[in-house]
Amino acid sequence: MKPVSFNRKQMQLNQPFEFHYRNEDPMAGGVFHSHAFYEIYYFHEGQCTYLIGDKIYVLKPGDLLLMNGLTLHCPRIEPDVRYIRSIAHFDPGFVKRWVQPEAAAALLNPFEELSNYRISLNGSERMEFEKIMVDLDRLNKMGATQERRMLRLFDMLCVISELCRTAVNHRDSFSEKERHVQHVITYVEQNYMNDLTLEDIAHAVHLTKQYLSSLFKEVTGTTVFRYMYSRRINQAKILLWLHPNLAVTEVCYAVGFKHLAHFSRMFKEMVGRTPEDYRNSRLSALT
């Protein structure tokens, strides 16, 4: 399964946001991806461990995830278990063009200040949020105007903003295995640009190489090195997008690769195009 991607130019002109209600489509676990849009993710049913950056969330029905998109994220799906989620992607720039600056700042603040956040909805909060999703899905199916659909999206963002003002931060009660993997992800996040070996990571988190490899695969659905390469490629995408004057070779070394050929091969495998093609496509989408 390839990483999720969107055509930014098309979204700005024709699709200010996308919403998929109660998606049950199967998907490969352990596939990290990122995108330039903010994401609202609601977990309905199943078993899923969600990795966002250096955080792990063991989801339960009613959990709401707010993601800024550019952070590398990946669901870990339990095999042979229904996985039902609703997902909205939207361009924050579009929100800023629709409403006054002060109102836009309030609506986008949870995504920008909390930096990838989980809210567990219960009772009336959950009922209200699910009703908004049902209404938005109905409008999508009946082909309602963009204005009507945007009003429901803004209603959803208003509810999220209110929830975040009253939400109480709490520590997740991780199992011992999940705590170990959390330490691994945090260490990779802090050191992915360096020349890391499995021995380095195992020593840093006080585990044997063998146990580290099997544990990480069990919890995340992918390998330590696959995660590290995904993190490097994600950072490369950001650099190629934000710093068009950087040479591809400079980007390669900046994110931790020692050889340009290896970097280019991994980039094309994970993104679906070469670093040069990716940069050119991003630049053309913004013109």
C-alpha positions as CSV (number, residue, x, y, z in Angstrom):
1,M,0.0,0.0,0.0
2,K,1.4,3.4,-1.0
3,P,1.5,6.4,1.3
4,V,-1.6,8.6,1.2
5,S,-1.2,11.6,-1.1
6,F,-3.4,14.5,-2.3
7,N,-3.2,17.0,-5.1
8,R,-3.0,20.2,-3.3
9,K,-3.9,22.4,-6.3
10,Q,-7.0,20.3,-7.0
11,M,-8.1,20.4,-3.3
12,Q,-7.7,24.2,-3.1
13,L,-9.8,24.8,-6.2
14,N,-12.4,22.0,-6.2
15,Q,-12.3,20.1,-2.9
16,P,-11.8,22.3,0.2
17,F,-12.0,19.2,2.3
18,E,-12.7,15.4,2.0
19,F,-14.8,13.4,4.4
20,H,-15.2,9.6,4.5
21,Y,-17.8,8.3,7.0
22,R,-17.5,4.9,8.6
23,N,-14.8,3.6,6.3
24,E,-14.5,-0.2,6.7
25,D,-12.0,-0.7,3.8
26,P,-9.1,-3.0,4.9
27,M,-5.7,-1.5,4.9
28,A,-2.2,-2.7,5.4
29,G,-0.8,-2.1,8.9
30,G,2.6,-0.7,9.5
31,V,2.5,1.8,6.6
32,F,3.6,5.3,7.7
33,H,2.4,8.3,5.7
34,S,2.0,12.1,5.9
35,H,0.2,14.8,4.0
36,A,0.0,18.6,3.9
37,F,-3.5,18.8,5.3
38,Y,-5.1,18.7,8.8
39,E,-6.9,15.5,9.7
40,I,-9.8,14.7,12.0
41,Y,-9.9,11.0,12.7
42,Y,-12.8,9.3,14.6
43,F,-12.5,5.7,15.7
44,H,-15.8,3.8,15.7
45,E,-15.0,0.1,16.1
46,G,-12.2,-2.5,16.1
47,Q,-8.7,-2.8,17.5
48,C,-6.2,-0.2,16.5
49,T,-2.9,1.2,17.9
50,Y,-2.2,4.5,16.3
51,L,1.4,5.9,16.0
52,I,1.7,9.6,15.5
53,G,5.2,11.0,15.6
54,D,6.8,9.7,18.8
55,K,3.4,9.0,20.5
56,I,1.4,5.7,20.7
57,Y,-2.4,5.7,21.2
58,V,-4.2,2.5,21.9
59,L,-7.7,3.5,20.6
60,K,-11.1,2.7,21.9
61,P,-14.5,3.5,20.3
62,G,-15.3,7.2,20.6
63,D,-11.6,8.3,20.4
64,L,-11.0,11.4,18.3
65,L,-7.5,12.2,16.9
66,L,-6.5,15.6,15.7
67,M,-3.5,15.6,13.4
68,N,-1.6,18.3,11.6
69,G,-0.8,15.8,8.8
70,L,2.9,16.5,8.3
71,T,3.7,14.4,11.3
72,L,4.5,10.8,10.3
73,H,1.5,8.6,11.3
74,C,0.4,5.0,11.0
75,P,-2.4,2.8,12.2
76,R,-1.5,-0.7,13.5
77,I,-4.5,-2.9,12.6
78,E,-5.4,-6.1,14.3
79,P,-5.8,-8.8,11.6
80,D,-9.3,-10.3,11.0
81,V,-10.9,-7.5,13.1
82,R,-13.3,-4.9,11.7
83,Y,-11.6,-1.5,11.5
84,I,-14.2,1.3,11.2
85,R,-13.2,4.9,11.2
86,S,-14.3,8.3,9.9
87,I,-11.7,10.7,8.5
88,A,-11.8,14.3,7.4
89,H,-9.0,16.1,5.6
90,F,-9.0,19.8,5.1
91,D,-6.7,22.6,4.1
92,P,-6.2,25.1,6.9
93,G,-5.6,27.8,4.4
94,F,-9.2,27.3,3.1
95,V,-10.6,27.9,6.6
96,K,-8.6,31.1,6.9
97,R,-10.1,32.3,3.6
98,W,-13.7,31.6,4.7
99,V,-13.8,33.2,8.1
100,Q,-12.4,36.2,9.9
101,P,-8.8,35.8,11.2
102,E,-9.8,35.7,14.9
103,A,-12.4,33.0,14.3
104,A,-10.0,31.0,12.1
105,A,-7.3,31.0,14.7
106,A,-9.8,29.7,17.3
107,L,-10.9,26.8,15.0
108,L,-7.3,25.8,14.0
109,N,-5.8,26.3,17.4
110,P,-6.3,22.6,18.5
111,F,-4.4,21.4,15.5
112,E,-1.6,23.9,15.8
113,E,-1.1,24.2,19.5
114,L,-1.9,20.7,20.8
115,S,0.2,19.1,18.0
116,N,-1.5,15.8,17.4
117,Y,-4.0,15.2,20.2
118,R,-6.4,12.5,21.3
119,I,-9.8,13.2,22.9
120,S,-11.9,10.4,24.3
121,L,-15.6,11.2,23.8
122,N,-18.3,9.8,26.0
123,G,-22.0,10.4,26.6
124,S,-23.5,13.6,25.1
125,E,-20.2,14.7,23.6
126,R,-20.0,11.5,21.6
127,M,-23.6,11.7,20.5
128,E,-23.2,15.4,19.3
129,F,-20.1,14.7,17.4
130,E,-21.5,11.5,15.7
131,K,-24.6,13.5,14.7
132,I,-22.5,16.1,12.9
133,M,-20.7,13.3,11.0
134,V,-24.1,11.7,10.0
135,D,-25.3,15.1,8.8
136,L,-22.1,15.7,6.8
137,D,-22.3,12.2,5.3
138,R,-25.9,12.9,4.3
139,L,-25.0,16.2,2.6
140,N,-22.2,14.5,0.7
141,K,-24.5,11.7,-0.6
142,M,-27.2,14.1,-1.7
143,G,-24.6,16.3,-3.5
144,A,-25.3,19.4,-1.4
145,T,-23.5,22.6,-2.2
146,Q,-20.0,23.3,-1.0
147,E,-21.3,26.1,1.3
148,R,-23.7,23.7,3.1
149,R,-21.0,21.1,3.6
150,M,-18.5,23.7,4.8
151,L,-21.0,24.9,7.4
152,R,-21.1,21.4,8.9
153,L,-17.3,21.2,8.9
154,F,-17.1,24.5,10.7
155,D,-19.7,23.1,13.2
156,M,-17.4,20.1,13.7
157,L,-14.4,22.4,14.2
158,C,-16.3,24.5,16.8
159,V,-17.2,21.4,18.8
160,I,-13.5,20.3,18.7
161,S,-12.4,23.7,19.8
162,E,-14.8,23.6,22.8
163,L,-13.7,20.1,23.7
164,C,-10.1,21.1,23.7
165,R,-10.7,24.0,26.0
166,T,-12.2,21.7,28.6
167,A,-10.2,18.5,27.9
168,V,-7.9,17.3,30.8
169,N,-4.5,16.0,29.7
170,H,-3.9,12.6,31.0
171,R,-1.2,10.0,30.6
172,D,-2.1,6.8,28.8
173,S,-1.7,3.6,30.8
174,F,0.7,1.8,28.4
175,S,1.6,-1.8,28.8
176,E,5.3,-2.6,29.4
177,K,5.6,-3.6,25.7
178,E,4.1,-0.3,24.6
179,R,6.3,1.7,26.9
180,H,9.4,0.0,25.4
181,V,8.2,0.8,21.8
182,Q,7.4,4.4,22.9
183,H,11.0,4.7,24.1
184,V,12.3,3.4,20.7
185,I,10.2,5.8,18.7
186,T,11.2,8.7,20.9
187,Y,14.9,7.8,20.5
188,V,14.6,7.4,16.7
189,E,12.7,10.8,16.5
190,Q,15.6,12.5,18.3
191,N,18.4,10.7,16.3
192,Y,17.1,9.7,12.9
193,M,19.5,12.1,11.2
194,N,22.5,10.3,12.7
195,D,24.1,7.0,11.5
196,L,22.1,4.6,13.7
197,T,22.5,0.9,14.0
198,L,20.2,-1.6,15.7
199,E,22.9,-2.0,18.3
200,D,22.8,1.7,19.1
201,I,19.0,1.7,19.5
202,A,18.9,-1.4,21.6
203,H,21.6,-0.1,23.9
204,A,19.8,3.3,24.3
205,V,16.5,1.6,25.3
206,H,18.2,-1.2,27.4
207,L,16.9,-4.1,25.3
208,T,18.6,-6.9,23.4
209,K,18.6,-6.6,19.6
210,Q,16.6,-9.7,19.2
211,Y,13.9,-8.7,21.7
212,L,13.8,-5.1,20.3
213,S,13.2,-6.4,16.7
214,S,10.4,-8.8,17.6
215,L,8.8,-6.4,20.1
216,F,8.7,-3.5,17.7
217,K,7.2,-5.6,14.9
218,E,4.6,-7.0,17.3
219,V,3.4,-3.7,18.5
220,T,3.7,-1.5,15.3
221,G,3.4,-4.0,12.5
222,T,6.6,-2.8,10.9
223,T,10.4,-3.1,11.6
224,V,12.6,-0.6,13.4
225,F,14.5,0.2,10.3
226,R,11.4,0.6,8.2
227,Y,10.1,3.1,10.7
228,M,13.5,4.9,10.7
229,Y,13.6,5.1,6.9
230,S,10.0,6.3,6.9
231,R,10.9,9.0,9.4
232,R,13.9,10.1,7.3
233,I,11.9,10.1,4.0
234,N,9.1,12.1,5.7
235,Q,11.6,14.7,6.8
236,A,13.1,14.8,3.3
237,K,9.6,15.5,1.9
238,I,9.3,18.5,4.3
239,L,12.8,19.8,3.3
240,L,12.1,19.4,-0.4
241,W,8.9,21.3,-0.1
242,L,10.0,24.1,2.3
243,H,13.5,24.6,1.0
244,P,13.5,24.4,-2.8
245,N,17.1,25.7,-3.0
246,L,18.5,22.7,-1.2
247,A,20.2,20.2,-3.5
248,V,18.8,16.7,-3.3
249,T,22.2,15.5,-2.1
250,E,22.1,18.0,0.8
251,V,18.6,16.7,1.7
252,C,19.9,13.1,1.6
253,Y,22.7,13.8,4.1
254,A,20.6,16.1,6.3
255,V,18.0,13.3,7.0
256,G,20.6,10.6,7.8
257,F,21.3,8.7,4.5
258,K,24.9,8.1,3.7
259,H,24.5,7.3,0.0
260,L,22.4,9.3,-2.6
261,A,21.5,6.1,-4.5
262,H,20.1,4.5,-1.4
263,F,18.1,7.7,-0.5
264,S,16.7,8.0,-4.0
265,R,15.7,4.3,-4.1
266,M,14.0,4.5,-0.7
267,F,12.3,7.8,-1.6
268,K,10.8,6.4,-4.8
269,E,9.7,3.2,-3.1
270,M,7.9,5.1,-0.3
271,V,6.6,8.2,-2.1
272,G,6.1,6.7,-5.6
273,R,8.4,9.2,-7.4
274,T,11.9,10.5,-7.3
275,P,13.0,13.3,-5.0
276,E,13.4,15.6,-8.0
277,D,9.9,14.7,-9.3
278,Y,8.4,15.2,-5.9
279,R,9.9,18.7,-5.5
280,N,8.8,19.7,-9.0
281,S,5.2,18.5,-8.4
282,R,5.0,20.4,-5.2
283,L,6.3,23.6,-6.8
284,S,3.9,23.3,-9.7
285,A,1.0,22.7,-7.4
286,L,1.6,25.9,-5.6
287,T,1.8,28.1,-8.8
